[in-house]
Amino acid sequence: MSTNALQKALAEKGYLLADGATGTNLFTMGLQTGDAPELWNVDYPERIQAHYQSFVDAGSDIVLSNTFGGTHFRLALHNAQDRVAELNAAGVRIARKVADAIVDRKVLVGASIGPTGELPEPMGSLTKQAAVAAFAEQAVAQKEAGADVTWIETMSSIAEAEWAVEGASQAGLPIVCTFSFDTNGRSMMGVTPADMVAACNHSAYHPYACGSNCGVGASELVLAVRNMRKAPGGDKAVIVAKANCGIPEYVDGAIHYNGTPELMAKYATMAVDAGADIVGGCCGTSPTHIAAMRSALDAHTKGEAPSLEDIVAALGEVSKGGAAQFAGDLSVEGGSASGDTGRRRARRR
């Protein structure tokens, strides 16, 4: 069996640093709430190139394309449902150009694929056939534009994730699939990190790597990685961790994330110790944060997996749901291990 791009990079480096947020950083460039970021791949390609370049310059080994909402379901909200191939290909080609210009190291292009925004049957109207076709359309366009990896992210439903993996498999690239876990240690649809690992191991179409992104802050993400490693099959999984940059707060009418570069650097090393093979940031994570994570990882020697107490002391409180899963007790859900916080999901990115 041939070695895929991710497998080769991991064999060479041990662990990889992905990039940070897309939406958060595009907002600083002028993207407005309600706009489709994918349209910028054609309308403002120089801004998208600058975005990718900022993370490559900060030390990322993987940059994700600006194609998260690139299915026809999401693009239909902006009357762009007939532009799937155009917009996805444009986003990947710009990333490919930036990655190929780096001569001293290999930078991989991960083609981002997010949820359709539709509820799967029987709760909603999204059928397997329609979902698989939509994800295949997106993934094939990305592969033809030069992507190295298909990167499915921010999933909450096992069904939709499996359909995404099946559709994306038509592109023939290695697949990453990550879920978003909330303050009770579960996805919006009730999936736990252990459930996700099991689904990835037993689905007909196997992603090469699985993990978590978005959801809440760094402490929850590190705990989720530990829970993935403890799950059946987790010892052999390739695990991804892309945490939000702290907790979102409203300041002067806008959302800001309270994670400092120092906190994200500590998160990166703890995530690796917990068992993550690929580490990055999600909502609120800037190139400055990624640069701090790069420096920390370069100076780090992998140590023992952090305890629950270590995680809380270094990165902040964790939910009772996540802590209960770590302890093997799934009867406790919701709330915080050191008091309820009332935090809400910050949707990517």
C-alpha positions in Angstrom: 0.0 0.0 0.0 1.5 3.4 -1.0 2.3 6.0 1.6 0.0 9.0 1.6 1.1 12.6 2.0 0.1 12.8 5.7 1.6 9.5 6.6 4.9 10.5 5.0 5.0 13.9 6.7 4.2 12.3 10.1 7.0 9.7 9.6 9.5 12.4 8.9 8.5 14.9 11.6 6.7 12.9 14.4 3.8 15.4 14.6 2.5 18.2 12.5 1.4 21.7 13.1 -1.8 22.8 11.2 -3.0 26.3 10.7 -5.4 28.5 12.7 -8.7 30.1 12.1 -10.1 31.0 8.6 -13.2 33.0 9.3 -11.8 34.9 12.3 -8.8 36.1 10.3 -10.8 36.9 7.2 -13.0 39.2 9.3 -9.9 41.2 10.1 -9.4 41.6 6.3 -12.9 42.9 5.8 -15.2 39.9 5.5 -18.6 40.8 6.9 -21.0 38.7 8.9 -23.3 36.8 6.6 -20.8 36.9 3.7 -19.7 33.7 2.0 -15.9 33.4 2.6 -15.7 31.0 -0.4 -16.6 33.9 -2.8 -13.4 35.6 -1.8 -11.5 32.8 -3.5 -12.5 34.5 -6.8 -13.4 38.1 -5.8 -10.3 38.7 -3.5 -7.7 36.1 -4.3 -4.9 38.3 -3.1 -6.5 38.4 0.4 -6.9 34.6 0.5 -3.3 34.2 -0.6 -2.1 36.6 2.2 -4.2 34.6 4.7 -2.5 31.3 3.7 0.9 32.9 3.6 0.5 34.3 7.1 0.1 30.8 8.5 2.9 29.3 6.4 5.2 32.0 7.6 4.1 31.3 11.2 5.3 27.7 10.8 2.3 25.6 9.8 3.0 22.3 8.1 -0.6 22.1 6.9 -2.9 25.0 5.6 -6.6 24.4 5.1 -8.3 25.8 2.1 -11.0 28.5 2.3 -13.7 26.0 1.2 -15.5 25.1 4.5 -18.9 26.0 3.2 -18.3 24.8 -0.3 -21.1 22.3 -0.8 -24.0 23.3 -3.0 -26.2 23.3 0.1 -24.2 26.0 1.8 -23.5 28.0 -1.4 -27.2 28.1 -2.2 -27.6 30.5 0.7 -25.6 33.0 -1.5 -27.1 32.0 -4.9 -23.8 30.3 -5.7 -24.9 26.7 -5.8 -23.8 26.3 -9.4 -20.3 27.4 -8.6 -19.1 24.5 -6.4 -16.2 23.4 -8.7 -15.1 27.0 -9.4 -15.0 28.2 -5.9 -13.5 25.0 -4.4 -10.8 24.8 -7.0 -9.9 28.5 -6.7 -9.5 28.1 -2.9 -7.2 25.1 -3.3 -5.2 26.5 -6.2 -4.2 29.6 -4.2 -3.1 27.4 -1.3 -1.2 25.2 -3.6 0.6 28.2 -5.0 1.6 29.3 -1.5 2.7 25.8 -0.4 4.8 25.2 -3.5 6.7 28.4 -3.1 8.2 27.1 0.1 11.6 25.6 -0.7 13.0 24.7 2.8 10.2 22.4 4.0 7.0 20.6 2.8 3.7 22.3 3.4 0.6 20.2 2.8 -2.7 21.6 1.4 -5.8 20.3 3.3 -9.0 20.8 1.4 -11.6 21.9 4.0 -15.1 20.4 3.9 -17.7 21.4 6.5 -21.2 20.2 7.2 -24.0 20.8 4.7 -26.0 22.7 7.3 -28.9 20.2 6.8 -30.3 17.7 9.3 -29.9 14.1 8.2 -32.9 11.8 8.0 -35.0 10.9 9.9 -34.8 14.2 11.9 -34.4 16.3 8.8 -34.6 16.0 5.0 -30.9 15.3 4.1 -30.7 11.9 2.4 -27.5 9.8 2.2 -27.7 9.9 -1.6 -27.8 13.7 -1.7 -25.1 14.1 0.9 -22.7 11.7 -0.7 -23.1 13.3 -4.1 -22.6 16.8 -2.7 -19.5 15.9 -0.8 -18.1 14.0 -3.8 -18.6 17.0 -6.0 -16.7 19.2 -3.6 -13.9 16.8 -2.9 -13.2 15.9 -6.6 -13.0 19.6 -7.5 -10.5 20.1 -4.6 -8.4 17.1 -5.6 -8.2 18.2 -9.3 -7.0 21.6 -8.1 -4.0 20.1 -6.2 -5.1 19.3 -2.7 -3.0 16.8 -0.7 -5.6 15.9 1.9 -9.4 16.0 2.2 -10.1 17.6 5.5 -13.7 17.1 6.8 -14.3 19.2 9.9 -16.7 20.4 12.5 -19.0 17.4 12.2 -21.6 16.6 14.8 -23.5 13.7 13.3 -22.1 10.2 12.8 -24.4 9.8 9.8 -23.3 13.0 8.0 -19.7 12.3 8.8 -19.9 8.9 7.3 -21.6 10.3 4.2 -18.9 12.9 3.9 -16.2 10.4 4.1 -17.9 8.1 1.6 -18.4 11.0 -0.9 -14.9 12.4 -0.4 -13.4 8.9 -1.0 -14.2 9.4 -4.6 -11.4 11.9 -4.8 -8.8 9.3 -3.7 -7.0 11.5 -1.2 -6.2 10.7 2.4 -9.1 11.9 4.6 -9.1 13.6 8.0 -12.5 13.8 9.8 -12.9 15.9 12.9 -15.9 16.5 15.2 -16.8 19.5 17.3 -17.4 18.6 21.0 -19.2 21.0 23.3 -19.2 21.7 27.0 -20.8 18.3 27.9 -18.0 16.4 26.1 -20.4 15.5 23.3 -21.2 16.9 19.8 -24.4 18.7 19.2 -25.9 15.4 18.1 -24.7 13.6 21.2 -21.6 11.9 19.8 -18.7 11.4 22.3 -15.0 11.2 21.3 -15.1 7.5 21.9 -18.1 7.2 19.6 -16.3 9.1 16.9 -13.2 6.8 17.1 -15.4 3.7 16.9 -17.2 5.1 13.9 -14.0 5.9 12.1 -12.6 2.4 12.8 -15.7 0.6 11.6 -17.2 2.6 8.8 -16.9 1.2 5.3 -14.8 4.1 4.2 -11.9 4.7 6.7 -10.5 8.2 7.2 -6.8 8.2 7.7 -7.0 10.5 10.8 -9.8 11.6 13.1 -10.1 14.1 15.9 -11.7 17.3 17.1 -11.9 21.0 16.2 -13.8 24.0 17.3 -16.3 23.4 20.1 -14.9 25.1 23.1 -11.4 25.9 24.5 -8.0 24.3 24.8 -8.6 22.4 28.0 -11.7 20.6 26.6 -9.8 19.7 23.4 -6.8 18.2 25.3 -9.2 16.2 27.4 -11.0 15.0 24.3 -7.7 13.8 22.9 -7.1 11.8 26.1 -10.6 10.3 25.8 -10.0 9.4 22.2 -6.8 7.6 23.1 -8.5 5.7 25.9 -11.3 4.6 23.6 -11.2 1.1 21.9 -9.1 1.5 18.8 -7.8 4.9 20.0 -4.3 3.6 20.6 -3.8 3.0 16.9 -5.6 6.1 15.6 -4.0 9.2 14.0 -5.5 12.0 16.1 -6.0 15.7 15.2 -6.5 18.5 17.7 -7.6 22.0 16.5 -8.8 23.9 19.6 -10.5 27.3 19.7 -8.2 30.1 21.0 -9.7 30.2 24.5 -13.3 31.2 25.1 -15.3 33.7 23.0 -16.3 36.9 24.7 -18.3 39.9 23.5 -16.2 43.1 23.7 -17.5 46.3 22.2 -20.1 44.5 20.2 -17.7 41.9 18.6 -16.6 38.4 19.5 -13.0 38.2 20.8 -11.2 35.0 22.0 -9.3 35.2 25.3 -6.6 32.7 24.5 -3.1 34.2 24.6 -0.2 33.0 22.5 1.3 31.6 25.7 -1.8 29.6 26.5 -2.0 28.2 23.0 1.7 27.2 23.1 1.1 25.3 26.3 -2.0 23.7 24.8 0.0 22.5 21.8 2.6 20.7 23.9 -0.1 19.2 26.2 -2.1 18.0 23.2 1.0 16.2 21.8 1.6 14.7 25.2 -2.0 13.6 25.4 -1.6 11.8 22.1 -2.4 14.2 19.2 -0.4 13.7 16.0 -1.6 16.9 14.3 -2.1 20.1 16.3 -3.6 23.4 15.2 -6.0 26.1 16.2 -9.6 26.9 15.3 -11.8 30.0 16.0 -9.7 33.0 17.1 -6.3 31.5 16.4 -4.1 34.0 14.6 -0.7 33.5 13.0 0.8 35.0 16.1 -0.7 32.1 18.1 0.5 29.6 15.6 4.0 31.0 15.7 4.1 30.6 19.5 2.8 27.0 19.1 5.6 26.3 16.5 8.3 27.6 18.9 6.9 25.5 21.7 6.6 22.3 19.7 10.1 22.7 18.3 11.5 23.0 21.8 9.3 20.2 23.2 10.2 16.6 24.0 7.1 14.5 24.2 6.2 13.5 27.8 3.6 11.5 29.7 0.0 12.2 29.0 -1.3 15.0 31.2 -3.7 14.1 34.0 -7.1 15.7 34.4 -5.6 17.8 37.2 -2.7 18.9 35.0 -5.1 20.0 32.2 -7.2 22.1 34.5 -4.2 23.7 36.2 -2.6 24.7 32.9 -5.5 25.4 30.6 -8.6 25.9 32.7 -11.7 24.1 33.7 -13.3 21.2 31.9 -16.9 20.0 31.7 -18.3 17.3 33.9 -19.3 15.4 30.8 -15.8 15.3 29.4 -14.3 14.5 32.9 -16.9 11.7 33.4 -15.9 10.1 30.1 -12.3 10.2 31.2 -13.2 8.5 34.4 -15.3 5.9 32.5 -18.6 7.2 34.0 -21.0 8.4 31.3 -23.9 9.1 33.7 -22.8 12.7 34.3 -23.5 15.2 31.5 -23.2 18.9 31.2 -21.8 21.5 33.6 -18.2 22.2 34.4 -15.7 20.2 36.5 -15.2 23.4 38.5 -18.6 25.0 38.2 -21.0 25.6 35.4 -19.9 28.3 33.0 -22.9 28.8 30.8 -20.6 28.9 27.7 -22.1 28.6 24.3 -20.8 26.9 21.2 -18.7 29.2 18.9 -19.3 27.9 15.5 -16.2 27.6 13.3 -14.0 29.6 12.7 
